[in-house]
Amino acid sequence: MNKQSTVTAIASGHSLNLVQEQVPHGQWNAWLAESVTAATRTAQADMKLTSSEPAATSASPDPVEA
């Protein structure tokens, strides 16, 4: 997987994880099948990538103390 594909997969996984929190319990697989064109396994892999993403990749750096 090249760098751009990895970045895209992580972004996709992050979005899917956010949506999954909003979908009622027990309805995730149905929502995924209706709403996403990617294979279920691809969506699951993308979501797993996000959960293993190191915390150091945060967009906002911690403030430096003087």
N, C-alpha and C positions, 0 to 999 in steps of 0.2 A: 504494500500500500504506500503510495507516495505521500509527501507532506500535505498537499492540498486535499487529497482524499481523506486523510486522517483528520484534518481540521474540520472538514465537512461532516464526517461521521460523528465527531465529538459534538459539534453544534446541533446536529440532528438528534443525537441521544439526549442532549440537555433539554431540547424542546420537548421531546417525547416524555421525558421524566416529569417535566412541569405539567404537561397535559394529563399524564397518568394520575397525578395527585387530584385532579378535578373530576375525573371519570368515576362514577359510582362503583363501589365494590362489586366485582363479578361481571362487569361489563367491558373491561379493558380489551379483551380479545375481539369482541364484536366491534367495538369502536375502531380498533386498529385495522381490522379487515375492511371496514367501510370507508375509512378516512385516509389511509396511507397506501400508496401504490407500491412501496417496497415490500419485499417478502417479510413475513413475521420474524423469521430468524435474523434478517438483516437489521430490523428495528431493535430486536433484543440485543444484538451484538453492539449496535451503536449506543444503546442505553448502558450497557455494561462498560463500554469505553469511558463514558462520562463518570461512572461511579469510581473508576480506578484512576481518574485524572488527578495528578498531584496538586495539592493546594497551592503550590508556588506559582501556578499559572494564572493566578488571579489578575484581573485587568487593572485593579487599582493597588499600587504598592503601599505598604505600611509607611506611615510617616516616620521620618528619621528624627530621633530624639537628639537634642543638642547637649 
